[in-house]
Amino acid sequence: MSINKTQRQQLDEALTSFLDAIRLYIIEKMSFNYPDDWGLIYAQSLSPFHKKVWDNGLLEGKSPKELIDFGHLKQFVIDNKQYFREDFKRQTGMLPTWFEEISLVRNDWAHNHDIELDDAIRALGTMVRILQFVGMDEVGEKIKNLRLSFFPEKIKVVEKEVVINSTDKRESIVAKGPLLPWFMNVRPHEDIERGNLDESVFAANLGDVALGTGREVYRDPEQFFPKTYFTAGLKNLVRQVIRGLNGNQDAENRVISLQTGFGGGKTHSLISLYHLVRKGKDIVNWELTSDIIDEIGKPEFENANVAVVTNSTNDPTQGRTVDGVHIKTIWGELAFQLGGRETYETIRQNDENRTAPKGLFKKVLEKTAPCLILIDELADYCVAASVCLWGL
């Protein structure tokens, strides 16, 4: 399906606005590094054909700004990536591809070739992405609005009309009405929309959270939960833990082993528990959890003591010194985290001698109840992720 005459005019408007904005951006970037001869540096990246056009344009009295064109941009950014990393960061390497994508559509437009609707929509979206990176949001918004008119109007949308099947109680979905583009129904997170999402942020570390050294997006519950989707599995896990800590039917010693594949969300689930049980009763009226409180249960405790053991919080050989106490074993680590120096004294002798406290550790749990022990990626002990809890 090719774009129509009206859409060609709108595409022309978008291309013109985009090129004007990119010219200003390039001049600003290059002038900062080459105040007097940025045009000379720019021209060095041109192919022989484009260099001849550039030189002829200068002879005709045109300014270097007027001569910057779509056909130059791919090679220009390849030769000068270092000047754009500040704005595009990890996506700098994508710039040549993005500019080539736009240039191909522009060439089809200039030569009056048919332009596929999908290609036009994609090029317009790429223009918006680039303009967002460089902070030209006003021009980007204009092109985004032009792009909306390219979407077909007569498509069907799925509206959720729930029909309960009497035999298996499953929900059915009925299709109705005109379909809007997905990005008009769902707004991606700003990092995704701008294309500057740092994927390393997904490397969650429970130990860092507990030690206060992790990324703020994981350490701060006010940032963590708005980016956390409570799946049915996570709700069920939280419900089990809250019931156990409340001292209800699940109040006996509990060990829950999280069973998911690699990347299945074990660490994210443990971090969720870490923040929720430390907040205790406050989650009932907390804006970030109030809408799911009936599904996860209401804590009856002010807060719970939490201990975290991971491959980065415990060293079974060297031990760890904190507040003047040299902790040598997991038992000592758990006792100290749950109740501080006073509770650690209960099993100090066992910890110093590196012997298991056996039944003595029950006194630690009784002193610090309700308490939660989170174990994650403890490779030395062949544990992937587990939750241990002791209720009121």
C-alpha positions in Angstrom: 0.0 0.0 0.0 1.5 3.3 -1.1 1.0 6.7 0.4 -1.5 9.1 -1.3 -1.0 12.6 -2.6 -2.0 14.2 0.7 0.4 12.0 2.6 3.2 12.9 0.2 2.6 16.6 1.0 2.7 15.8 4.7 5.9 13.8 4.2 7.4 16.7 2.4 6.5 19.0 5.3 8.0 16.5 7.8 11.3 16.1 5.8 11.7 19.8 5.5 11.2 20.5 9.2 13.5 17.6 10.1 16.3 18.8 7.8 16.1 22.4 9.0 16.4 21.2 12.6 19.3 18.8 11.9 21.2 21.5 10.1 21.0 23.7 13.2 22.0 20.8 15.4 25.0 19.9 13.3 26.2 23.5 13.0 25.9 23.9 16.8 27.9 20.7 17.4 30.6 21.4 14.8 30.9 25.1 15.6 31.6 24.3 19.2 34.7 22.2 18.1 35.6 24.2 15.0 34.3 27.7 15.4 35.9 29.1 12.2 36.0 26.2 9.8 33.2 23.7 10.7 32.1 23.7 7.0 35.5 22.5 5.9 35.4 19.6 8.4 31.9 18.7 7.3 32.9 18.7 3.6 35.7 16.3 4.3 33.2 13.5 4.8 31.5 14.0 1.5 31.8 11.6 -1.5 33.4 13.0 -4.6 30.0 13.6 -6.2 28.6 15.4 -3.2 31.8 17.4 -2.7 31.5 18.7 -6.3 27.9 19.7 -5.6 29.0 21.3 -2.3 31.8 23.3 -4.0 29.4 24.5 -6.8 26.9 25.6 -4.2 29.5 27.7 -2.5 30.4 29.3 -5.8 26.8 30.1 -6.3 26.8 32.0 -3.0 25.0 29.5 -0.9 25.9 29.1 2.8 27.3 25.8 4.2 24.1 25.5 6.2 22.0 25.4 3.1 24.2 22.8 1.5 23.8 20.2 4.3 21.5 17.5 2.8 20.1 14.1 3.5 22.6 12.3 1.3 25.5 13.5 3.4 24.3 12.6 6.9 25.1 8.9 7.0 28.8 9.2 6.1 29.1 12.4 8.1 28.1 10.8 11.4 30.3 7.7 10.6 33.3 10.0 10.3 32.4 12.2 13.3 30.7 9.9 15.8 32.7 11.3 18.7 30.8 14.6 18.5 27.4 12.9 19.0 28.0 10.4 21.8 27.1 13.0 24.5 23.6 13.1 23.1 23.0 9.7 21.7 25.1 7.6 24.1 24.7 3.9 23.4 22.6 4.6 20.3 25.3 6.6 18.5 26.2 3.6 16.4 22.6 3.5 15.1 22.7 7.0 13.7 24.1 6.1 10.2 21.4 3.5 9.8 18.7 6.0 10.9 19.9 8.7 8.6 20.1 6.2 5.7 16.6 5.0 6.4 15.3 8.6 6.2 17.4 9.4 3.1 16.0 6.5 1.1 12.5 7.6 1.7 13.4 11.2 0.9 15.0 10.0 -2.4 11.8 8.1 -3.4 9.8 11.2 -2.6 12.2 13.5 -4.6 12.0 11.2 -7.7 8.2 10.8 -7.4 8.5 7.1 -6.8 5.8 5.2 -5.0 6.5 5.1 -1.2 5.2 2.2 0.8 3.0 3.3 3.8 5.0 1.3 6.2 8.3 2.8 5.0 6.9 6.3 5.4 5.6 5.7 8.9 8.9 4.1 10.0 11.0 7.0 8.6 8.7 9.6 10.3 9.1 7.7 13.6 12.9 7.7 13.1 12.9 11.4 12.6 11.0 11.9 15.9 13.4 9.6 17.7 16.5 11.6 16.5 14.9 14.9 17.4 14.1 13.7 20.9 17.7 12.7 21.4 18.9 16.2 20.4 16.3 18.0 22.5 14.2 19.4 19.6 10.9 18.2 21.1 8.8 20.9 19.4 9.8 19.9 15.9 9.5 16.2 17.0 6.0 16.7 18.2 5.0 18.4 14.9 6.3 15.4 13.0 4.7 13.0 15.4 1.3 14.6 14.8 1.9 14.4 11.0 2.7 10.7 11.4 -0.6 10.0 13.1 -2.5 10.9 9.9 -0.7 8.1 8.0 -2.4 5.3 9.9 -5.4 3.5 8.3 -8.7 4.4 10.0 -10.8 1.4 9.2 -9.2 -1.3 11.3 -10.9 -3.2 14.1 -9.9 -2.8 17.7 -10.2 -5.3 20.5 -12.3 -3.9 23.3 -12.3 -6.0 26.4 -15.8 -7.2 26.8 -15.6 -10.1 29.3 -17.7 -13.2 28.6 -17.4 -15.9 31.2 -17.5 -19.5 29.9 -19.7 -21.4 32.3 -17.6 -24.6 32.0 -14.0 -23.5 32.5 -14.6 -19.9 33.8 -12.2 -18.5 31.3 -12.6 -15.0 29.9 -13.4 -14.4 26.2 -12.7 -11.2 24.3 -15.0 -9.5 21.8 -13.7 -7.3 19.0 -15.3 -3.9 18.4 -14.7 -0.4 17.0 -11.9 1.4 15.2 -8.3 0.6 16.1 -6.0 3.4 17.2 -2.2 3.2 16.8 -0.8 1.3 19.8 1.3 4.3 20.9 -2.0 6.2 21.3 -3.3 3.6 23.7 -0.1 2.9 25.6 2.7 5.3 26.3 6.1 3.6 26.5 8.5 4.7 29.4 10.4 7.8 28.4 13.7 5.9 28.3 12.2 3.5 25.7 10.5 6.3 23.7 13.6 8.3 23.4 15.7 5.2 22.6 18.3 5.8 25.3 17.4 2.9 27.6 20.5 1.5 29.3 19.9 -2.3 29.2 22.5 -2.8 32.0 19.9 -1.5 34.4 18.2 -4.9 34.2 21.1 -6.5 36.0 19.4 -6.3 39.4 21.4 -7.3 42.4 19.7 -8.0 45.7 22.9 -7.8 47.7 23.6 -4.3 46.4 20.1 -3.2 47.4 20.5 -4.6 50.9 24.0 -2.9 51.3 22.7 0.4 49.9 25.1 0.4 47.0 22.9 -0.7 44.1 21.2 1.4 41.4 18.7 3.9 42.8 16.0 2.5 40.7 16.2 -0.7 42.7 17.2 0.8 46.1 14.4 3.4 46.2 10.9 1.7 46.4 9.3 5.0 45.1 11.3 4.4 41.8 11.2 0.6 41.9 7.5 -0.1 42.1 6.2 2.3 39.3 8.4 0.2 37.0 7.3 -3.2 38.4 4.3 -5.1 37.0 2.7 -7.3 39.6 2.1 -10.5 37.7 -0.2 -13.2 39.1 2.9 -15.1 40.2 4.4 -12.2 42.1 1.1 -11.4 43.8 0.8 -15.0 44.9 4.4 -15.0 46.3 3.8 -11.8 48.2 0.5 -13.1 49.5 2.2 -16.3 50.9 4.9 -14.3 52.6 2.5 -11.7 54.2 0.3 -14.5 55.5 3.3 -16.2 57.0 4.6 -13.1 58.6 1.2 -12.3 59.9 1.2 -15.7 61.7 -1.8 -17.1 60.0 -2.1 -20.6 58.5 1.2 -20.2 56.8 3.0 -19.1 60.0 5.1 -22.2 60.4 8.8 -22.2 59.3 8.6 -21.7 55.6 11.1 -22.0 52.8 9.8 -21.0 49.3 12.1 -21.8 46.4 11.4 -19.7 43.4 11.2 -21.8 40.3 11.8 -19.9 37.1 14.3 -20.1 34.3 17.3 -17.7 33.8 15.9 -14.2 33.5 12.5 -15.2 34.9 12.3 -12.5 37.5 13.6 -14.3 40.7 15.8 -11.4 41.8 13.1 -8.8 40.9 10.6 -10.7 43.0 13.0 -10.9 46.0 13.7 -7.1 45.8 9.9 -6.6 45.7 9.6 -8.6 48.9 12.5 -6.8 50.5 10.8 -3.4 50.1 7.2 -4.5 50.9 7.8 -6.4 54.1 10.1 -3.6 55.4 7.3 -1.2 54.9 4.8 -3.4 56.7 1.3 -2.0 57.4 2.1 1.2 55.5 1.6 -0.6 52.2 -2.2 -0.7 52.8 -2.5 3.0 52.1 0.6 3.4 50.0 -0.3 4.8 46.6 2.0 2.3 44.8 0.3 -0.8 46.2 -3.2 0.3 47.3 -4.8 -1.0 44.2 -3.5 -4.5 44.7 -3.7 -4.7 48.5 -6.8 -7.0 48.4 -4.9 -9.5 46.2 -1.6 -9.6 48.2 -3.1 -9.3 51.7 -2.7 -6.7 54.5 0.3 -6.9 56.8 -0.5 -7.0 60.5 3.1 -6.1 61.4 4.6 -2.7 61.5 7.6 -4.0 59.6 9.6 -7.1 59.3 13.3 -7.7 59.9 15.0 -8.7 56.7 18.3 -10.5 56.1 19.8 -10.9 52.6 22.4 -13.5 51.7 23.9 -13.5 48.2 27.3 -14.3 46.6 28.2 -10.6 47.2 27.1 -10.3 50.8 28.8 -13.3 52.3 32.3 -14.7 52.1 32.6 -18.0 53.8 36.4 -17.9 53.8 37.3 -14.3 54.6 34.2 -13.2 56.5 33.0 -9.7 56.7 33.6 -6.9 59.3 30.7 -4.5 60.0 30.4 -2.2 63.1 33.4 -3.8 64.6 32.0 -7.4 64.4 33.9 -9.9 62.2 31.2 -12.2 60.8 32.5 -15.5 59.5 29.5 -17.7 58.6 26.1 -17.4 57.1 24.6 -18.0 60.5 26.4 -15.0 61.9 25.4 -13.0 58.9 21.8 -13.8 59.3 21.8 -13.1 63.0 23.5 -9.8 62.6 21.3 -8.6 59.8 18.1 -9.6 61.6 18.9 -8.2 65.0 22.2 -6.4 65.1 25.0 -6.9 67.7 22.6 -8.1 70.4 21.1 -10.9 68.4 24.6 -11.8 67.0 25.8 -12.5 70.5 23.3 -15.4 70.7 25.4 -17.4 68.3 28.8 -15.5 68.4 30.6 -18.6 69.6 29.3 -20.7 66.8 30.2 -18.1 64.3 33.7 -17.6 65.6 34.2 -21.4 65.6 32.5 -21.8 62.2 30.1 -24.3 63.5 26.3 -24.6 62.8 24.2 -23.3 65.7 21.6 -26.1 65.2 18.6 -25.5 67.5 20.2 -22.4 68.9 19.3 -20.4 65.8 15.6 -20.8 66.7 16.2 -18.2 69.4 17.5 -15.8 66.8 14.3 -16.2 64.8 12.1 -15.8 67.9 13.9 -12.7 68.9 13.5 -11.0 65.6 10.1 -12.2 64.4 8.5 -11.4 62.1 11.5 -11.9 59.9 12.3 -12.7 56.3 15.5 -14.3 54.9 16.1 -13.7 51.2 18.7 -15.9 49.5 19.8 -15.2 45.9 22.5 -16.6 43.6 24.4 -18.2 46.4 26.5 -20.3 44.1 28.8 -21.6 46.8 25.8 -23.3 48.4 23.9 -24.3 45.2 21.0 -22.0 45.9 19.4 -20.0 43.0 16.7 -18.0 44.9 14.8 -18.8 48.1 12.6 -17.1 50.6 12.6 -18.2 54.3 10.1 -16.6 56.7 9.2 -16.7 60.4 5.9 -15.2 61.4 4.6 -13.4 64.5 
